[in-house]
Amino acid sequence: MARARAARLTPYMSENVATARNTTAARKGRGTGLVLGAATVAMGLIAGTFYIFACGVMPGLARSSDRAYIEVMQDINAAFENAVFFASFMGALLLTAVAAWMLRRGPVRWWVLAALLAYFLTFVLTVTVNVPLNDELADAGDPAKIADPAAVRADFEDTWVAWNVLRALLSTLALGLLVRALVVFGRTRRDGTGADQSAYLDPAAGSSASR
């Protein structure tokens, strides 16, 4: 009798276990989606920043006199030294890295890893090229007291602009890859191959799926 009762309870127990597993997986999936979405937003902010410099700010400054160019660029660089920009600049890197780790066993990982590589190159360019140029421009001092502002500008402008265009391209590529990752991630979950799979589709549910 006990065996018969246990046999009757086994399908329900299997179903409950499968449901619990799928609930946990669904929560993890939502968490992963949030991290991936946050990485995409942060990447969009950074890509947009570099893009607007390439398309508007630097071409506009190119029309200025040497002293005006140096003064405005010094002020812009100083203004960017704030917590909000730093959070998005570092956040794009860290969130993408975390998303890549969370998706390391799924089909989305290649898109996220490619985005991480593209933005890592952007990050390296910023730290090793653009920021040192900004520092050199700041060290030039008060534009009104610079003896040869044309030389200071020449040492800064063309190099900074060229590498910023590359930063804009790389970060935009990273953004596109993350958007693609979000699409694939959402499709995977909708198709039932991700964390949202129903307990009745789980093989662990056994014959209970037919009820």
C-alpha positions in Angstrom: 0.0 0.0 0.0 2.8 2.4 0.9 4.5 1.6 -2.4 1.3 2.3 -4.3 0.9 5.6 -2.6 4.5 6.5 -3.2 4.0 5.6 -6.9 1.0 7.9 -7.1 2.9 10.7 -5.4 6.1 10.4 -7.5 4.7 12.3 -10.6 3.6 15.2 -8.4 6.9 15.3 -6.6 8.7 15.3 -10.0 6.5 18.0 -11.2 7.1 20.2 -8.1 10.9 19.7 -8.4 10.8 20.6 -12.1 8.6 23.7 -11.3 11.0 24.8 -8.6 14.0 24.4 -10.9 12.3 26.3 -13.6 11.3 29.1 -11.2 14.9 29.5 -10.1 16.1 29.4 -13.7 13.5 32.0 -14.7 14.7 34.3 -11.9 18.3 33.9 -13.0 17.2 34.6 -16.6 15.5 37.8 -15.6 18.6 38.9 -13.7 20.8 38.1 -16.6 18.5 40.0 -18.9 18.7 43.1 -16.6 22.5 43.0 -16.5 22.6 42.6 -20.3 20.1 45.5 -20.7 22.1 47.7 -18.4 25.3 47.0 -20.3 23.6 47.9 -23.5 22.3 51.2 -22.1 25.7 52.1 -20.7 27.3 51.2 -24.0 24.8 53.4 -25.8 25.7 56.4 -23.6 29.4 56.0 -24.3 29.1 55.3 -28.0 26.8 58.4 -28.2 29.4 60.5 -26.4 32.2 59.6 -28.7 29.9 59.9 -31.7 28.8 63.5 -30.9 32.4 64.5 -30.4 33.3 63.0 -33.8 30.3 64.5 -35.7 29.7 67.8 -33.9 32.0 69.0 -31.1 35.4 68.6 -32.8 34.3 69.9 -36.2 32.8 72.9 -34.4 35.9 73.6 -32.4 38.0 73.3 -35.6 36.5 76.6 -36.7 37.7 78.4 -33.5 40.9 80.4 -33.0 43.9 78.6 -31.4 43.4 80.1 -28.0 39.7 79.6 -28.0 40.1 76.0 -29.1 42.5 75.3 -26.3 40.4 77.0 -23.7 37.1 75.3 -24.6 38.8 71.9 -24.9 40.4 72.3 -21.5 37.0 73.2 -20.0 35.3 70.2 -21.7 37.9 67.8 -20.5 37.6 69.2 -16.9 33.8 68.9 -17.1 34.0 65.2 -18.0 35.8 64.4 -14.8 32.6 63.6 -12.9 31.0 60.6 -11.3 28.2 60.3 -13.8 30.5 59.9 -16.8 32.9 57.7 -14.9 30.0 55.4 -13.9 28.9 54.9 -17.5 32.4 54.7 -18.9 33.4 52.0 -16.4 29.9 50.5 -16.1 29.9 49.7 -19.8 33.0 47.6 -19.4 32.1 45.9 -16.1 28.5 45.2 -16.9 29.4 43.7 -20.3 32.0 41.5 -18.5 29.5 40.4 -15.9 26.9 39.6 -18.7 29.5 37.6 -20.6 30.2 35.6 -17.4 26.5 35.0 -16.7 25.9 33.9 -20.3 29.1 31.8 -20.6 27.2 28.6 -21.3 24.6 29.9 -23.6 24.5 30.7 -27.4 24.5 34.5 -26.6 27.9 34.5 -25.1 29.7 35.0 -28.5 27.9 38.2 -29.2 28.6 39.5 -25.7 32.3 38.5 -25.8 32.7 40.2 -29.1 31.1 43.4 -27.6 33.4 43.1 -24.6 36.5 42.9 -26.9 35.4 45.9 -29.0 34.8 48.0 -25.9 38.0 46.8 -24.2 39.9 48.2 -27.2 37.9 51.5 -26.8 38.8 51.6 -23.1 42.5 51.0 -23.8 42.6 53.7 -26.5 40.9 56.2 -24.2 43.3 55.5 -21.3 46.5 55.3 -23.4 45.9 57.9 -26.0 43.1 60.4 -25.5 43.4 60.9 -21.7 47.2 61.6 -21.9 46.6 64.1 -24.7 43.9 65.8 -22.5 46.5 65.9 -19.7 49.1 67.5 -21.9 46.6 70.1 -23.0 45.7 70.9 -19.5 49.4 71.2 -18.6 49.8 73.8 -21.3 48.2 76.3 -18.8 46.2 79.4 -19.3 45.6 79.8 -23.1 46.0 83.6 -22.8 49.6 83.1 -21.6 50.7 80.3 -24.0 53.5 81.7 -26.2 52.7 79.5 -29.2 49.0 78.3 -29.0 49.1 77.1 -32.7 51.9 74.5 -31.8 50.0 73.4 -28.7 46.9 72.9 -30.7 48.7 71.1 -33.5 50.2 68.6 -31.0 46.7 67.8 -29.8 44.0 68.2 -32.4 44.7 65.8 -35.3 45.8 62.9 -33.1 43.0 63.2 -30.7 40.3 63.5 -33.4 41.6 60.5 -35.3 41.7 58.2 -32.3 38.3 59.5 -31.1 36.8 58.4 -34.5 38.2 55.0 -33.9 36.7 55.0 -30.4 33.3 56.0 -31.8 33.4 53.1 -34.3 34.5 50.5 -31.8 32.0 51.5 -29.2 29.2 51.6 -31.8 30.2 48.2 -32.9 30.1 47.0 -29.3 26.6 48.5 -28.9 25.3 46.8 -32.0 26.7 43.5 -30.7 25.0 43.9 -27.4 21.7 44.8 -29.1 22.0 41.6 -31.1 22.8 39.7 -27.9 19.6 41.0 -26.3 17.5 39.9 -29.4 19.0 36.4 -29.3 18.6 36.2 -25.5 15.0 37.2 -25.7 14.3 34.8 -28.6 16.0 31.9 -26.7 13.8 32.5 -23.7 10.6 32.7 -25.7 11.4 29.5 -27.6 11.6 27.6 -24.3 15.3 26.8 -24.6 16.1 29.4 -21.9 15.1 30.0 -18.3 11.4 30.4 -19.0 10.8 26.7 -19.9 7.5 25.4 -18.5 7.5 22.6 -16.0 5.3 20.6 -18.4 8.0 20.8 -21.0 10.7 19.6 -18.7 11.7 16.0 -19.2 12.0 15.6 -15.4 8.2 16.0 -15.2 7.8 12.6 -16.7 4.4 11.4 -17.7 2.7 14.2 -15.8 3.1 16.4 -18.9 0.4 14.4 -20.6 -2.2 15.2 -18.0 
